[in-house]
């Protein structure tokens, strides 16, 4: 619908434009009293931090594919969450010449997140999200290729949610849970898919009748 229906596409585009706009900008505001810094030192730290942030965020080097800048990535991520309900962002470390930051961002489309081997859902595995007995994410099952790809091989990569040695997060799962224990997100237009489709058919029929009449 989002690709073929102007109303659906307009709804998502309006949200992206109004919410994201030109993208996120950092305003460093350190708690000077808590860290015991003078005003001069705090001002210098804030200026340096904002400069460092721009060096990372406004470069295409933050994207593992070297395609998107930070604002571009923000728009893509927000759009995908609204369109598909959720999105994974992997955090690989890739060292490249001329770039001081090894951290990269790698968005993964929601269609690629599914149970390894197309297994049925269980108490600890649902929709490609593997959890422990407390409901915390342990790993994510990711298809190497999109299910609609011409690549016929269905191979999965199981990506741990947290690093074994560092405990740092390896995967960011963006979605808006609406009930306890929910593993995956719901697209914004899920509840109006049928009315939008019917309205699209009605509009096309009326337009066709007007053309024939003319």
C-alpha positions in Angstrom: 0.0 0.0 0.0 2.8 2.4 0.9 4.4 1.9 -2.5 1.1 2.1 -4.6 -1.5 3.9 -2.6 -1.0 7.7 -2.4 -2.9 8.0 0.9 -0.8 5.4 2.6 2.4 6.8 1.2 1.4 10.3 2.2 0.7 9.3 5.8 4.1 7.8 6.2 5.9 10.6 4.4 4.2 13.2 6.5 5.3 11.5 9.7 8.9 11.2 8.5 9.0 14.9 7.5 7.4 16.2 10.7 9.2 14.0 13.2 12.6 13.7 11.7 12.9 16.8 9.5 16.6 17.5 8.9 17.7 14.9 11.5 19.1 14.7 15.0 21.5 17.4 16.2 23.5 17.0 19.4 23.4 19.8 22.1 25.9 18.9 24.7 24.8 19.9 28.1 27.0 18.4 30.8 26.0 18.5 34.5 28.8 20.7 35.6 28.1 20.5 39.3 27.9 16.7 39.3 31.3 16.2 37.6 32.9 19.2 39.3 33.9 21.2 36.3 34.3 24.9 36.0 32.2 26.8 33.5 35.2 27.4 31.2 36.1 23.7 31.2 32.5 22.6 30.7 32.1 25.0 27.8 35.2 23.7 26.2 34.1 20.1 26.7 30.7 20.7 25.2 32.2 22.4 22.1 34.7 19.6 21.6 32.0 16.9 22.1 29.7 18.5 19.5 32.5 18.8 17.0 33.4 15.1 17.6 29.7 14.2 17.1 29.5 16.0 13.8 32.6 14.3 12.6 31.0 10.9 13.2 27.3 11.7 12.4 27.6 13.8 9.3 29.8 11.3 7.5 28.8 8.4 5.3 31.5 6.4 7.1 29.0 5.7 10.0 27.1 3.5 7.6 28.7 0.0 7.1 27.7 0.3 3.4 29.2 3.8 3.1 25.9 5.1 1.7 24.0 7.0 4.4 24.9 9.9 6.7 23.4 10.2 10.2 20.3 12.2 9.1 19.8 9.9 6.1 20.0 6.9 8.5 17.6 8.4 10.9 14.9 8.9 8.2 15.4 5.4 6.9 15.1 3.8 10.3 12.0 5.8 11.3 10.3 5.1 8.0 11.0 1.3 8.3 9.7 1.2 11.9 6.4 2.8 10.7 6.2 0.7 7.6 7.2 -2.7 8.9 6.6 -2.3 12.6 10.2 -2.8 13.7 13.9 -2.8 12.6 17.2 -4.2 13.7 20.4 -2.1 13.8 23.6 -4.1 14.0 26.6 -2.5 15.5 29.7 -4.0 13.8 33.2 -2.7 14.3 35.0 -2.0 11.0 38.3 -0.2 10.9 38.8 1.8 7.7 41.7 4.1 6.6 41.0 7.7 7.2 38.2 7.2 9.7 38.9 7.2 13.4 35.7 5.4 14.4 35.4 1.6 14.2 31.7 1.6 15.2 29.3 1.3 12.2 25.5 1.1 11.9 23.9 -1.6 9.8 20.1 -1.6 9.5 18.4 -4.9 8.8 14.9 -5.0 7.2 12.2 -6.6 9.4 11.4 -9.2 6.6 14.7 -10.9 7.2 14.0 -11.5 10.9 12.5 -15.0 11.4 13.1 -18.2 13.2 16.1 -20.2 12.1 15.0 -23.0 9.7 11.5 -21.6 9.7 10.9 -23.3 13.1 7.7 -22.8 14.9 7.5 -20.2 17.7 8.2 -21.4 21.3 8.1 -19.8 24.7 11.7 -18.5 24.2 11.7 -18.0 20.4 9.1 -16.0 18.5 9.4 -14.0 15.2 13.2 -14.5 15.1 13.8 -13.1 18.6 15.3 -15.5 21.0 14.8 -14.7 24.7 15.9 -16.1 28.1 13.5 -17.3 30.8 13.1 -13.7 32.0 12.0 -12.5 28.6 15.3 -10.6 27.8 16.6 -10.9 24.3 19.5 -13.4 23.9 19.9 -13.5 20.1 18.3 -12.6 16.8 17.8 -14.9 13.9 18.5 -13.1 10.6 18.1 -14.4 7.0 21.2 -13.7 5.0 19.0 -12.7 2.0 15.5 -11.1 1.8 12.8 -13.8 1.5 11.7 -12.3 -1.8 15.3 -12.3 -3.2 16.2 -14.2 -6.3 18.9 -15.9 -4.1 17.1 -19.1 -3.3 19.3 -20.2 -0.4 17.6 -19.7 3.0 20.5 -19.4 5.4 20.4 -17.8 8.7 22.8 -15.9 10.9 22.2 -15.9 14.6 23.5 -12.7 16.1 23.9 -12.5 19.9 22.1 -9.5 21.5 25.0 -8.7 23.7 28.8 -9.3 23.5 30.0 -12.3 25.6 33.1 -10.6 26.9 32.1 -7.0 27.0 28.4 -7.3 27.8 27.8 -4.4 25.3 24.7 -4.4 23.1 25.4 -5.9 19.6 21.9 -5.3 18.3 19.4 -2.5 18.7 15.8 -3.6 18.2 13.5 -0.7 17.4 9.8 -1.2 17.9 7.0 0.1 20.0 5.6 -2.7 22.3 1.9 -2.4 23.1 1.6 -5.4 25.4 3.9 -7.3 27.8 6.1 -9.9 26.3 5.7 -8.7 22.7 8.6 -9.8 20.5 7.9 -7.9 17.3 6.4 -4.6 16.3 3.2 -3.8 14.4 3.1 -1.5 11.3 1.3 1.8 11.7 -1.1 1.1 8.9 -1.9 -2.5 10.0 -5.4 -1.6 11.3 -6.4 0.3 8.1 -5.0 -1.9 5.4 -8.4 -3.2 4.2 -10.2 0.2 4.2 -7.3 1.8 2.4 -7.3 -1.0 -0.2 -11.1 -0.6 -0.7 -10.8 3.2 -1.0 -8.0 2.8 -3.6 -10.2 0.4 -5.7 -13.1 2.8 -5.4 -11.0 5.8 -6.4 -9.6 3.9 -9.4 -13.1 2.8 -10.5 -14.4 6.3 -10.3 -11.5 7.7 -12.2 -11.8 5.0 -14.9 -15.6 5.8 -15.2 -14.8 9.5 -15.6 -12.2 8.8 -18.3 -14.6 6.6 -20.2 -17.4 9.1 -19.8 -15.1 11.9 -21.1 
